[in-house]
């Protein structure tokens, strides 16, 4: 059995190594709703590569920060949280959403339609 001892890191060292990403999640491509896209998330970036377990081939890591996603109502709350904890962070602003033009099924059968209608 191989036992690997991991070095114990001081809390100040952990803070300097930890980088977080603050962003608003986008909706999935297959979803039309806007649920869970209003809140801001603080998510930690990976600092170590994934390790492959030799017997089963599973991937894993000794980092537990990757499992944490902290939700906030506003961007300012997320920034204040990161600054209070001494966490280096990057803010990702997504581009504004384009206004969608409403489509009607009956438009497929209009006499003035430009393209040919097919099944």
C-alpha positions in Angstrom: 0.0 0.0 0.0 1.3 3.4 -1.0 0.5 6.3 1.4 1.1 9.8 0.2 1.4 12.5 2.8 0.0 15.8 1.7 1.7 18.9 3.1 -0.5 20.9 5.6 -1.0 24.4 4.3 -1.4 27.4 6.5 -4.7 29.3 6.1 -2.9 32.4 4.6 -1.2 30.1 2.0 -4.6 28.6 1.1 -6.1 32.0 0.6 -3.3 33.1 -1.7 -3.6 29.9 -3.8 -7.4 29.9 -4.1 -8.8 31.7 -7.1 -12.6 32.1 -7.5 -14.8 32.9 -10.4 -17.8 35.1 -9.9 -20.4 34.7 -12.7 -24.1 34.5 -13.5 -24.9 31.1 -15.0 -26.4 30.9 -18.5 -29.4 28.9 -19.2 -29.0 25.5 -20.9 -29.3 25.3 -24.7 -32.2 23.0 -24.4 -34.1 25.1 -21.9 -36.3 28.1 -22.6 -36.9 29.2 -19.1 -34.7 31.6 -17.0 -34.7 29.6 -13.7 -31.4 29.7 -11.8 -29.9 32.4 -14.1 -30.6 35.5 -11.9 -28.3 34.7 -9.0 -24.5 35.2 -9.0 -22.3 32.2 -8.2 -18.8 32.2 -6.6 -17.1 29.0 -7.7 -13.5 28.0 -7.0 -11.1 27.3 -9.8 -9.1 24.1 -10.0 -5.5 24.5 -8.7 -4.4 20.9 -9.0 -4.8 18.5 -12.0 -7.2 15.6 -11.7 -5.7 12.3 -10.6 -6.6 9.0 -12.3 -7.2 6.2 -9.9 -5.2 3.2 -11.3 -7.6 0.4 -10.4 -10.9 1.7 -11.5 -9.9 4.6 -13.7 -11.9 7.1 -11.8 -10.8 10.7 -11.7 -10.5 12.6 -8.4 -8.7 15.3 -6.6 -7.7 16.2 -3.1 -9.4 19.6 -3.5 -12.7 20.0 -1.9 -13.1 23.7 -2.9 -14.2 22.5 -6.4 -17.4 21.2 -4.9 -18.5 24.5 -3.5 -20.7 27.0 -5.3 -21.9 29.9 -3.2 -25.0 31.7 -4.5 -25.5 35.5 -4.1 -28.4 37.8 -5.0 -26.1 40.5 -6.4 -22.6 40.8 -7.8 -21.6 43.2 -5.1 -22.5 40.7 -2.4 -20.3 38.1 -4.1 -17.4 40.5 -4.4 -17.7 41.6 -0.8 -17.7 38.0 0.4 -14.5 37.2 -1.6 -12.8 40.4 -0.3 -13.7 39.6 3.3 -12.3 36.1 3.0 -9.1 37.3 1.1 -10.0 35.2 -2.0 -8.6 36.3 -5.3 -11.4 36.4 -7.9 -12.3 37.0 -11.5 -15.7 38.4 -12.6 -17.2 37.1 -15.7 -19.9 39.3 -17.2 -22.0 37.6 -19.8 -23.2 39.6 -22.9 -26.7 41.0 -22.8 -29.3 38.7 -24.1 -30.8 39.5 -27.4 -34.5 40.3 -27.6 -36.3 37.3 -29.2 -38.9 37.9 -31.8 -42.1 36.1 -31.1 -43.0 33.4 -33.7 -46.4 32.1 -34.4 -47.3 28.8 -35.9 -49.8 30.4 -38.2 -47.0 32.4 -39.8 -46.0 29.2 -41.7 -49.2 29.4 -43.7 -49.4 33.1 -44.6 -49.8 33.8 -48.3 -47.0 36.4 -48.2 -44.5 33.9 -46.8 -41.0 34.3 -48.4 -39.9 30.7 -48.2 -41.7 27.6 -49.4 -43.4 25.8 -46.5 -42.6 22.1 -46.2 -43.3 19.4 -43.7 
